[in-house]
């Protein structure tokens, strides 16, 4: 639930917000809310940034992969039960232990967001594989 708030912004900031909102096809209010939310998340998690991509806006390490990629790797490593999961993930992904810890900290605070992203990525992979298989059947020709 949101309630109206009055905030004073400079004309320059308002112009830039309107430009950004226009490029994204959203309202200035939703742009302000997204930017403020991301700024607060970055403040709480200094190693995290947000980036756009084909699958939407997502949390990622400042100099590294998306948080969901780190968490997927972490889960795979946990199944193998190594002595030091963070060090193993860091080595596997060519990250520092501090980067892995930053991704884990963000995940701990935003599990639903990251879990939804992991699920969506898994579904996209399954759909792409199914499409590839159908194409291979067409390319093989009739009766093969």
Number of C-alpha atoms within 10 A of each C-alpha: 2 4 4 5 5 5 5 6 9 7 9 9 10 14 13 12 18 18 13 16 17 13 9 10 10 12 14 18 12 11 18 16 12 12 14 12 12 16 15 12 18 16 12 13 16 14 20 23 20 17 12 9 7 5 10 8 10 16 24 21 22 15 11 18 15 19 27 24 18 26 19 15 17 20 14 13 17 16 9 9 10 12 9 10 20 21 17 19 25 19 13 13 16 11 19 15 16 13 23 26 16 21 24 19 17 23 19 11 13 13 14 11 13 22 15 12 19 17 12 13 15 12 12 13 12 12 12 12 12 12 12 12 12 11 11 11 13 11 10 9 8 7 5 7
